Amino acid sequence: MSSVGCATLAAALERPDGDGILETLDWGNNCIDGPALAAALRGLPRLVKLDLGGARGYEEDLVPIARVLSTLSKLEVLDLSENSLEHESTFELAAALPHLSALRSLRLDTAFDVGDRGMRLLAGALMRGHCPHLETFHVIYCGVSDGGALALANALVKRSWLFTPGAHPLADIDLSQNHNITPRGGRALATALANTCPHLQHLDLSHNSDMGLTPVTEFLRLAIRHGGPRLKSLSLDNINSVCEAETQAFADAFSAAASAGIFEDLKRLSMYGTGISTQKNLLAAVEHLTSLRELYLMSTRMNDGGAKVLAAALRKVLMSETYSSWPTQLYVWLGRNKITDEGAHALVDAMCKLASGSSVKLRMHMNFDENPCMTDAGIAQAEAKAKSCGGLGVKLSRGHLYDNYDKDD
């Protein structure tokens, strides 16, 4: 949509005969004429959802919009993803938060200039208990480092003092792709989340490569102590381990958390690029993830030994009451590992043994893309074996290989 078209539409929304009855405004992936849209928003007091995601607005557009947000007291969902939020617009947004008592979801994905300065402003508002119903808080690829992480951790702790014990509503936290968070900031944040967010269901710390696995290990240990939070989704992609001891400590904590039932509601687990598949106890712990629907273990250095341990664990998952009670699907991604035909066949064999004489209604999809040690003949044999199993559908794919893949890595 052209800038003229945006201004015309904004003016139409501002017309008094609209009587301000609009509740949802999805402006995503269209241009923004900030002053015109801000004027229109003043006439929409009943607005519940404002989606500006992908609008790619600049500071001169976002400042006037942020200044009128305080008039939208019924607003529940605010998406400012993929906009160039800078200091002034972030300041105005933080100033509006005390007036948005109904807000449940705030998304600032890919607003790189928010940074630590902006996070401190937002954290300051949250610390004072504003937005008491906030459930979803996404700050993805926003240039946050330790300063912002520490500010948010401090805000979560002080915010929890203002709520009845156990009433803290935050359920979905995504701080992925803030590449400058180190173990110091990560540990403070993980500790605050475990201690103050009992209803946390979705946690994404992916692509914080400098943070390491120690903060997540601390989070899991505290979750065991508190009996929660019981996550439904956990994403830890491309978090680099400093040493083998750190990886081992994380695997031990994950295994203990799984055994304690912390992951019994977990539907999605993603640990792409972490190298954790060298830890057999972690793979074995998958057997406790009885609600699992998606498992991403690409580039985790899994070999045939790990594949066999995983096969046994997945078989126990599929034999659980959760899976036997209704038709479902399970997706398993194992690409860019060191699995050979032997490991692939072990996985298929385990599934076929389950399917034999079973009433399980399941479609299982396994992806082995870019495992250079596998052969086309091996994949074909595994697929043929899977097709011969009654009651179980297994889809295998291998995809293309990268020439620069190091088999000995």
N, C-alpha and C positions, 0 to 999 in steps of 0.2 A: 504494500500500500504506500502511495506517495505521501509526502509531508502535507500536501494540500488535502488529500483524502483523509488523513489522520485528523487534521484540524477541523474539517467539515463534520466528521463523525463525532468528535469531541463536542463541537458546538451543538449538534443535535441532542446529545445526551444532556446538555445543559438547559434545554428548553423547559420552561415551567410546566407545560402540559404533560410532561413525563411524570410529574408528581413524585419524582425520586423513588419510584417503586422498584427499580432495578436492584437485584440482590447479587448477581454474578457478573463480573466484567472480566472477560478473557481477552487481553490485549497481546498475548504472547506472540512472539516472532513478527510483530509489526513495529513500524517506527513509532517514535514518541514525539509529539509536540508538547513539551512539558507544561508551559503556561496554559495552553488550551485544555489539556487533560486535567490539570489541577483545578481549573475553573469548573469543569464538568463534575469532578469528584465532590465539590462542595454541595452540589445539588443531589447527592446520592446518599443520604443519611442511613438508608437501610442496607447498604452494601455489605454482603457477608464474605464474598470472595473477590480478591483483586489479584489477577495474574498478569504480571508484566514480564514474565520469563521469556528471555530471548529477544527482548525489544532493543537491546544494545543502546540504551539511552546513555547520554553523557551527563556530566555534572550539572550543566545548565538546564537540562531537562528534569533531572531527578530531584534537585533542591526544591523547586516549587511543589512537586508532587509530595515529597516527604513532609513539607510544611502543612499540608492539608490533611494528612493521615489522622491527626488528632481529632478531626471532626467525624471520623468513621467509627463510632463507638461500638457498632455491632459487628465489625470486621473480625472474621475468624481465620481466614486464610490469606496470607500475603506472600507472594512470590516475586522477588526482585532478582532472580537468577539471570546471569549473563547480561548484567548492566554494569556500567563503569562507576560504581559507587566510590566516591572519594571522601575526604574528611568532612566537608560541609554537609553533604547529603547524608552521610552516616550519622553526623551530629544531630541533624534534624530528625532522622529516623529514631535515634535513641530518645530524643526529646518527646516524640510522639508515643512511645511505648507505654508510659504511665496512663494514657487515655484509652489504650486498646485492651480493656479488661476481658474482652471475649476472645482474644486472639489465641488460636490453637496451633497454628503452623506458620513458621517464619523460615523462608528459604533465601539464602544469599549465595547460591552456587556461582562459581566463576566470577566473583567480584574481587579480583586480585588486590585492588588498591585499598580494601578495607583494612588489612594489616593488623598489627598489634594495637595501633592507636584506635582504630574503629572497634576492635573487639573489646577494648577497655571501656569504651562508651556504652556498648550494648550490655556488657557484663554489669556495669554500674546500675543500669535500669533493672536488670534481672535480680541483682543482689538485694534491691529494695522491695522485692516481692511483686513487682509489676507483672502484668500478663500472667495471672495466677493459674490460668487454664492451659498454658503453653505445653503442648505435647511433642511437637516436631520442631527441631532446631537444626538446620543444615547450614554449615559454613564451609563449603567445599571450594578448595583452590582459591582461598581469599588472602593468601600471603601472611597467614598467622604463624608466629614462631613461639618461643617460650614465654615471652611477655604476655601475649594474648592467651595462651593456654593457662598460665598461672592466674591471670585475671578471671578467666571463666571458672577455674577450679575454686577460687576464693568466693566467687559469686554464688556458686552452687551450694557451698557450705553455709554461707550466711543466709541464703534464700531458704534453705531447709529449716532454719530456726523459726521461720515465720509460718510454717505449715504444721498442721497436726501430724504427729508421727505416722508415716506410711501414706500420707496423702499427696506427696510430691508427684505431679502428673507427668513429668517428662518421660516420654516413652521412645523417642526416635532421635538419636544424636548422630550426626554425620560430620566429621571433621577431617575427611579424607583429602589428600593431595595438598596439605599444608606442609611442604617439604622441610621446613626449618624447625620443626618441633623436635627437640632432643630428648634423651631419657629424663632429664630434669623436669621439663614441662609435661612430658607424657605421664610420668609417675604421679605428679600432683593431680593431673586431670583424671587419670584412671582411679586413683584413690577417692577423689571427690564423687565420681560417678557411682562407684560401688557403695559408698557410704550414704549417699543422699538421694539416689534415684531408684527406689525399690521396684518401680513399675517399668523400668527400662526394658524395651523389647527388641529394639534394633540399634546396633552399634557398629559404626563403620569408621575405622581408623586407617584405612588402606592408603598406600603410597605416601606414608610418612616414614621414608626410608631411614632417616637418621634417628628415629625414636627408639628403635630396637624392640625386642620382645619382652624385656623386663617389666615395663609398665603394664602390659597385658597380663603377665604372670601375677603381678600384685593384685590386679583387678579380680582375677579368678580366685586367688587365695581368700580375698575379702568376701567374694560372693559365696564361697563355701562356708565361711564363718557366719555370714548373715542369713544363709539359706536363700539367697537371691542377689540381684535380679535374675529372673529366668528368661533368658533371651530367646527370641524367635529368629533372629538373624544376626550373624557375626561375620564381619568382613575385615580381614587383616592382610590384604594383598600387598606384596612387595614391601614388607617391613623386614629390614635386614637384621640378621642376628650378628652380634659382635663376635661371638665365639661359640664353640660347640657346647660349652657349659651353659650358656644362656638358652640355647635351643633345647637342651635337655631339661632345664628347669621349667621352661614353658610347657614342654610335653608332659612332664610330671604333673604340673598344675592343671593342665587341660584334662588329663586322664582322671585326676582326683575329682575335678568338677563334674565330669561326665558321670562318674560312679556315684556322686552325691545327688544326682538328679537335676543339676543346674541346667542341663541341656535337654531335658525331656520334651520341651516344647520347640526346640530348635528346628526350623524348617530349611534354613539356608546357611551353609558354612562355606566361606571362600577364603583360601589361604594361598592364592596364586603367588608364586615366586618367593616363597619363604624358606624353602629347603627343609621343611619339617618332616618330610616323608622318610628321612633317615631314622626317625624315632618310631620304632615299632609299637611302643606302648600307646602313642597317640593314635596311630591307625587302628589299633585294637579297640581303643575307647569309642570308636564310631558305633560299636554295637549298642551303646547306650542311647544313641540319638534316634529314638524310635519314631519321631515325627519328621525325620529328614526327607526333604523333597529335592534339594539341589546341593551338590557337593562339587566344589571347584578345587582341584589339587594339581593344577598345571604348574610346570616348572618347579616342582618340589623335590627333585632328585630321586623320585621313586624308582626302584628297580624291581626285579621279579619277586624278591623276598617281601618287599613292601606290598606289592600287588596281591600276593597270597594272603598276607595278614588282613588286608583290606577286604578281600573276597570273603573270608570267614566272618568278618565283622558285619559286612553288608547282608550276608545271608541271615544273621541273627536279627538284624533290623527288619528284614522283610518277613520274618517269621513272627514278629510281634503282633499283638492284638490290634495295634493302630493300623497296620497295613492289611490285615486280614478282614477288617470290618467294612471297607468300602473300596471301590475301584480308584486307582491313583496312578501317578507316574513318578518315576525317580530318574533324575538326570545326574550323571557322573562324568565330569570332565577330567581327563588324565593326560592331556597333551603335553608335549615338550618334556617328557621324562625319559628314563632309560629302561623302559619296559620292553621286553622281547616277546616273541610269540608265546613263549612259555607262560609269562605273566598274564597275557591277555586270555589265554585258554583257561588259566586257573580261575579268573573272574567269571568267565562264561560257564565253566563247569559248575561253580558254586551256585549260580543262578539256575542252571538246568536241573541240578539236584533238588532245588527248592520247588521248581515247577512240576516235577514228576509227582503226580498224585496229589497236587495241591489245588486248593480252590482260590488261590490268590489271583485277583484281577489286576494285573500290573503291566504297565509298559515301561521298560527300562531302557534308557538311552545312554550308551557309553561312548565317549569320544576319545580317540587315541591320536589326535593330530600331532604330527611332527615328533613321533617316537622313531628315530632313524634305525633303531635296532630291530624293528618289526619288519616283516616281509608282506608283500601283497598276498602271497600264497597263505601265510599264516592268518591274515585277516579274513580271507575268503573261507578258510576252514572254520574259523571261529563263528563267522556269520552263518555258515551252513548248520553248524551245531546248534546255534541259538534258534534258528528257524524250526529245527526239528523238535524243540521243546514245547510241549503243549501247555497252555495256560500262561505263558510268559513270552513277552515280546522284547527282544534285545536288539537294539540298533547300534552297530559299530561303524565308525568312520575313521579314516586315517589321515586324509588330507595330504597336502604337499609338505615337502621338507625344505628347510632352509639350508643352503650350502655351507653356511658358516657355523652350523651347530657342532659343538665339540662333544663327541661321544664320551670322552674321558673326563668331562667337566664334573 
